[in-house]
Amino acid sequence: MNDAATLLDVCDALLFDLDGTVYRGADPVPGAADAVSRARSRDTPVRFVTNNASKAPEAVVAHLAEVGVPAADDEVSTSAQAGVRLLAERIDPGARALVVGTEALADQVAAAGLTPVRTADDGVAGVVQGHSPDTAWPVLAEACLAIRAGAVWVACNEDTTLPAERGLLPGNGAMVAALRAATGAAPVVAGKPETPLLRLAADSAGSTRPLVVGDRLDTDIAGAAAADMASLAVLTGVVTPAGLLAAGPGQRPGYVAADLAALDEPACRVAVGPQDGWHIDTGGDTLTVTTAGTGDAADPMALLRALCDAAWRTGIMAARPGDDAAATALADLGLT
């Protein structure tokens, strides 16, 4: 790799997570719109990839516009689209598919050439389940009957919780768990961290070298690892420096950055690994940090990349400073 090659140079498409990466609820993530715009100026295809199966692509596009990120419907990839595609591959064209979810999900089912239904009548060949705030016992009961009768079951995602203004609420995965318990069956899952949604997004962009960009290790980064795609974890949402150090083998990003501005930085600089400005002593049961020459000794993010490398190699997650500059950087990262 050319030392000057940026992340935009080494990928042929960007697969962006949404909440926590491009926006936080109704608020834009600072700098995200500019980063997306710069990617477009380089003719790098972008896809906005969401596990949310309750909204149609045009609704996602409308929300992106509200946070200053113009997008087209075909740039949005949802777990509803991926889930319906999985179901359509497994049952006959025109077959009856019981929908557990919103009307937007039912519309996806119809667009795929299947017949959406809401009751477990004879002839239901499949069940597709996505989040809806209206899902209640009668809805789950119909799905239970269909699954027990042998219908193919696809879950758009298994996110157990859903962030809301009042806190974490039950997500689609909580309802999926209820049906698992009631049927003894397990669904085929489309959304992250499973691979179908990311592969759908990459295929739609004609990409063979996509970069998955997200703020969650358990969905975005784990999904990228499962799909053998490169990944960038940004600290604008859920993931924390401490969480990165503790990441298991299937949830470790190749690149780590504070935010999406890193897309314009040299990829070798953003990559997890040893850093010229920092020395990490891995002896004992603590990572001891000291500055090393000039390099990136003033950059806490460079230290975080070095610490991730050391922690993932050794299993040691506790860090302590060996000098004043290290103490400042560790404090900035919340790792003191």
Residue pairs with C-beta under 8 A, 6 or more apart in sequence:
1 10
1 267
1 268
2 9
3 266
3 268
4 266
5 266
5 267
5 268
6 263
6 264
6 265
6 266
6 267
7 211
7 232
7 255
7 262
7 263
7 264
7 265
7 267
7 270
8 14
8 38
8 39
8 42
8 44
8 263
8 264
9 267
10 209
10 211
10 230
10 267
11 44
11 207
11 209
11 210
11 211
11 230
12 44
12 45
12 205
12 207
12 208
12 209
12 210
13 44
13 45
13 46
13 47
13 202
13 205
13 206
13 207
13 209
13 210
13 211
14 39
14 44
14 45
14 46
14 47
14 210
14 211
14 213
14 263
15 47
15 49
15 77
15 198
15 201
15 202
15 205
15 207
15 210
15 211
15 212
15 213
15 229
16 22
16 36
16 46
16 47
16 48
16 49
16 213
16 214
17 49
17 50
17 212
17 213
17 214
17 215
17 216
17 219
17 220
17 237
18 48
18 49
18 50
18 52
18 60
18 64
19 25
19 50
19 163
19 237
20 29
20 214
20 215
20 216
20 236
20 237
20 238
21 29
21 32
21 213
21 214
21 215
21 220
21 234
21 236
21 237
21 260
22 28
22 29
22 32
22 36
22 48
22 64
22 67
22 69
23 29
23 32
23 63
23 64
23 67
23 69
24 236
24 237
25 163
25 165
26 66
26 67
27 67
28 67
28 68
28 69
29 236
29 237
29 259
29 260
30 259
31 259
31 260
31 261
32 67
32 69
32 236
32 259
32 260
33 67
33 68
33 69
35 259
35 260
35 261
35 263
35 264
36 46
36 69
36 260
38 263
38 264
39 46
39 263
40 46
45 205
45 206
45 207
46 71
46 75
46 205
47 75
47 76
47 77
47 201
47 202
47 204
47 205
48 60
48 64
48 71
48 75
48 76
48 77
49 77
49 78
49 192
49 197
49 198
49 201
49 212
50 60
50 76
50 77
50 78
50 79
51 78
51 79
51 156
51 157
51 159
51 191
51 192
51 197
51 219
52 60
52 78
52 79
52 131
53 78
53 79
53 80
53 83
53 101
53 102
53 105
53 130
53 131
53 156
53 157
53 172
53 191
54 80
54 101
54 102
54 104
54 105
54 130
54 131
54 132
54 133
55 63
55 78
55 102
55 104
56 78
56 80
56 104
56 107
56 108
57 73
57 74
57 76
57 78
57 81
58 73
59 104
60 71
60 76
60 78
61 71
61 72
61 73
61 75
61 76
64 70
64 71
65 71
74 204
77 197
77 200
77 201
77 204
78 156
78 197
79 130
79 156
79 157
79 190
79 191
79 192
79 197
80 101
80 104
80 105
80 108
80 130
80 156
81 108
81 197
81 200
82 156
82 190
82 191
82 196
82 197
82 200
83 105
83 128
83 129
83 130
83 154
83 155
83 156
83 157
83 190
83 191
83 196
84 105
84 108
84 109
84 111
84 112
84 114
84 128
84 154
85 112
85 190
85 196
85 200
86 154
86 188
86 190
86 196
87 97
87 109
87 112
87 114
87 126
87 128
87 152
87 154
88 112
88 113
88 114
90 126
90 152
90 154
90 188
91 97
91 114
91 125
91 126
91 152
92 125
93 113
93 114
94 113
94 114
94 115
95 114
95 115
95 123
95 125
95 126
96 114
96 115
96 117
96 121
96 123
96 124
96 125
96 126
97 109
97 114
97 115
97 116
97 117
97 124
97 125
97 126
97 127
97 128
98 117
98 118
98 119
98 120
98 124
98 126
98 127
98 128
98 142
98 143
98 146
98 151
99 105
99 106
99 109
99 116
99 117
99 118
99 128
100 127
100 128
100 129
100 130
100 132
100 135
100 139
100 140
100 142
100 143
100 175
101 128
101 129
101 130
101 131
101 132
101 135
101 156
102 130
102 131
102 132
102 134
105 128
105 130
105 132
105 156
106 116
107 116
109 115
109 116
109 128
110 116
114 126
117 124
118 139
118 142
119 142
120 142
120 143
120 144
120 145
120 146
120 149
120 151
124 146
124 149
124 151
125 151
125 152
126 151
126 152
126 153
126 154
127 143
127 146
127 147
127 151
127 152
127 153
127 154
128 154
128 156
129 143
129 153
129 154
129 155
129 156
129 172
129 175
129 176
129 179
129 187
130 155
130 156
130 157
130 172
131 156
131 157
131 159
131 162
131 171
131 172
131 175
135 175
140 175
140 178
140 179
140 182
143 153
143 179
144 179
144 182
144 183
147 153
147 179
147 183
147 185
148 183
148 185
152 188
153 179
153 183
153 185
153 186
153 187
153 188
154 187
154 188
154 189
154 190
155 172
155 173
155 176
155 187
155 188
155 189
155 190
155 191
156 172
156 189
156 190
156 191
157 171
157 172
157 173
157 189
157 190
157 191
157 192
157 197
158 172
158 173
158 176
158 189
158 191
159 171
159 172
159 173
159 191
159 219
160 170
160 171
160 173
160 174
160 177
161 168
161 169
161 170
161 171
161 173
161 174
162 168
162 169
162 170
162 171
162 172
163 169
176 187
179 185
179 187
180 186
180 187
189 196
190 196
190 197
191 197
191 219
192 198
192 219
192 220
192 222
192 223
193 218
193 219
193 220
193 222
193 223
193 225
193 226
194 223
194 226
195 223
195 226
195 227
197 223
198 210
198 212
198 223
198 224
198 227
198 229
199 227
201 210
202 208
202 210
202 227
202 229
209 230
210 229
210 230
211 229
211 230
211 231
211 232
211 255
212 220
212 221
212 223
212 224
212 227
212 229
212 230
212 231
212 232
213 220
213 231
213 232
213 234
213 260
213 263
214 220
214 221
214 224
214 231
214 232
214 233
214 234
214 237
215 233
215 234
215 235
215 236
215 237
215 238
215 239
216 237
216 238
216 239
217 233
217 238
217 239
217 243
217 244
217 247
217 251
217 252
217 253
218 251
220 231
220 233
221 231
221 233
221 239
221 247
221 251
221 252
221 253
222 250
222 251
224 230
224 231
224 253
225 231
225 250
225 251
225 252
226 250
230 254
230 255
231 253
231 254
231 255
232 253
232 254
232 255
232 256
232 257
232 262
232 263
232 270
233 239
233 244
233 253
233 255
233 256
233 257
234 257
234 258
234 259
234 260
234 262
235 241
235 256
235 257
235 258
235 259
236 258
236 259
236 260
240 334
241 304
241 307
241 333
241 334
241 335
242 317
242 334
242 335
244 253
244 256
244 304
244 308
245 307
245 308
245 311
245 317
245 319
245 335
246 311
246 317
247 253
247 308
247 312
249 312
252 272
252 308
252 312
253 272
254 271
254 272
255 262
255 267
255 270
255 271
255 272
256 270
256 272
256 301
256 304
256 305
256 308
257 265
257 270
257 301
258 301
262 270
269 296
269 302
270 305
271 305
272 305
272 308
272 309
272 312
273 305
273 306
273 309
274 280
274 306
274 309
275 295
275 296
275 302
275 303
275 305
275 306
276 292
276 293
276 294
276 295
276 296
277 291
277 292
277 293
277 294
277 295
277 296
277 297
277 298
277 299
277 302
277 303
278 289
278 290
278 291
278 292
278 295
278 296
278 297
278 302
278 303
278 306
278 326
279 289
279 290
279 291
279 292
280 287
280 288
280 289
280 306
280 307
280 309
280 310
281 287
281 288
281 289
281 290
281 322
282 310
282 313
282 314
282 316
285 316
285 318
286 316
286 318
286 319
286 320
287 307
287 310
287 311
287 314
287 316
287 317
287 318
287 319
287 320
288 319
288 320
288 321
288 322
289 303
289 307
289 319
289 320
289 321
289 322
289 326
289 329
289 330
290 321
290 322
290 323
290 326
291 297
291 323
291 325
291 326
295 302
296 302
296 303
297 325
298 325
298 329
299 329
300 329
300 330
300 332
300 333
303 326
303 329
303 330
303 333
304 333
307 319
307 335
310 316
311 317
319 330
319 335
320 330
321 327
321 329
321 330
321 336
327 336
330 336
